[in-house]
Amino acid sequence: MNSLEEQLRKLFPEHTPSEEPQKNVENQEIWLQDAPLVCKYEKRKGKPITIIENYTGADKDFKQLTKELKQLLNVGGSYKNEQIIIQGDYRDKIMVFLKEKGFSVKRVGG
């Protein structure tokens, strides 16, 4: 049996494969702001949530941050009205994560 590389060489004889692996899109730099992000705790419908707000950068950066936080904590969450809403009380872990990213964070409430 022919390997996949051999089959591709037969299909595309003039192609030379590049040796550099493609860069991962998830490792893009997120714009860091001077003003601190606000990390607060609320209860909605009796369930705890953590809200992160006051980001002044691009929406796509904040959405990327939402995705990374949800993966880090293995919880649900969303990005709405310029706020990241994470299910559960994860203020401490979120604040450590954001500080490692280079953000300044301000804790509000409890």
Protein Blocks (a to p, Z undefined) as FASTA:
>chain_A
ZZfklmmmmmmmmbccdfbdcddfklpccdddfbdcddddddeehiacdddehiabdfkl
mmmmmmmmmmmnopadddeehiacdedjfklmmmmmmmmnopacddeeZZ
